[in-house]
Amino acid sequence: MQNTEFQQVMEANKGMITAFVSKKVNNQAVSEEIVADTFIKAWQHFDTFDVAKSQITTWLHTIAGRLVIDYYRTINKQRKLELTEMPENSDYLQVSGNVQDFASPASELIESKELQKAINTAMGKLNETQKNVVDLYFIKGRKYEEIADMLNISMSNVKVTLLRAKAILQSKLQNEYAAL
């Protein structure tokens, strides 16, 4: 593969892969690293890619997905290691006070979980583009221009998609949350 061919493949798919990884990983720096690693692996193993078996986008998503899984495996191993290193006579779990003192936070937690469930249900009603735009704008705090570049769509399309998604979410959440 020529450098220019690979550069064209990378430019054509960078926004889509970035959006895919950003949706899976909440840390922007880690997300950017995974996207870079995806294209490095694609470059290194392009000779094994078979156009007859799959599309380049499918192949790139597979590479990115596997790197995301590897990232979370690493994180889980680190957490397990941290837990095993915790001293036995630790003060971390000591609780003082009356049980009634914890009633308010518990009820808030339950309400928060119910709200989260309602939000997840409402998000399920959005199409994939709407979910990506909502996630990038509200959760990741990205600007319209960044979202447009990442998803390879126009800025006006981002605004319209966000407007429509907000209307759907508002309608569904009013129905779901009213039922709670």
C-alpha positions, -999 to 999 in steps of 0.1 A, spaced: 0 0 0 13 34 -9 15 62 17 -10 83 -1 -35 55 -3 -32 49 34 -35 86 41 -67 87 21 -81 57 40 -71 73 73 -86 107 64 -119 92 52 -123 71 83 -107 91 111 -139 109 122 -159 77 123 -133 58 143 -128 88 166 -165 90 173 -167 52 178 -138 52 203 -150 84 221 -183 67 227 -166 37 244 -139 56 264 -147 86 285 -111 99 286 -102 121 256 -65 115 259 -70 77 260 -95 79 232 -70 98 210 -43 72 218 -66 43 208 -75 60 175 -38 65 168 -30 29 177 -59 18 154 -43 34 124 -8 22 133 -21 -14 135 -40 -9 102 -8 4 86 13 -25 100 -12 -52 89 -27 -38 58 -12 -66 38 -35 -90 57 -67 -71 49 -89 -88 23 -113 -66 4 -133 -97 -6 -140 -105 31 -150 -72 45 -150 -34 41 -122 -12 53 -146 5 78 -155 -29 93 -119 -38 96 -110 -5 113 -139 -8 137 -127 -43 146 -92 -31 153 -105 -1 174 -129 -23 193 -102 -47 202 -80 -19 214 -108 -6 236 -113 -40 251 -75 -42 257 -77 -9 275 -105 -19 298 -87 -52 305 -56 -33 316 -77 -10 338 -94 -40 354 -61 -57 361 -48 -25 377 -79 -22 399 -76 -58 410 -40 -52 419 -49 -21 439 -76 -41 458 -51 -69 467 -26 -43 479 -51 -27 504 -40 -32 540 -62 -56 560 -66 -33 590 -77 -4 568 -98 25 581 -113 29 546 -145 10 554 -152 23 589 -186 40 592 -197 60 621 -230 77 629 -266 66 629 -281 45 602 -309 71 598 -282 96 587 -278 75 555 -315 74 546 -315 106 525 -285 97 503 -299 62 498 -332 76 485 -314 100 463 -293 71 450 -324 51 442 -340 81 425 -308 87 406 -307 51 394 -343 53 383 -335 85 364 -305 69 348 -327 40 337 -352 64 322 -324 83 304 -310 50 290 -345 40 278 -349 74 261 -314 72 245 -325 38 231 -351 56 210 -324 77 192 -307 66 160 -269 60 160 -260 95 147 -283 111 173 -267 91 201 -232 100 189 -240 137 187 -258 138 221 -229 119 237 -202 141 221 -220 173 229 -235 167 264 -213 140 279 -179 148 263 -185 186 261 -174 189 224 -182 219 203 -203 218 171 -172 221 149 -154 193 166 -185 170 164 -188 178 127 -152 169 121 -153 138 141 -185 124 125 -177 138 91 -209 157 88 -217 194 84 -220 217 114 -256 225 104 -263 188 104 -249 185 139 -272 213 151 -303 198 135 -295 163 147 -289 177 182 -322 196 181 -342 166 170 -325 143 195 -332 168 223 -369 168 213 -371 130 213 -353 128 247 -375 155 262 -406 137 251 -395 103 262 -382 115 295 -414 134 303 -433 101 297 -408 79 315 -400 101 344 -437 109 350 -443 72 354 -417 69 382 
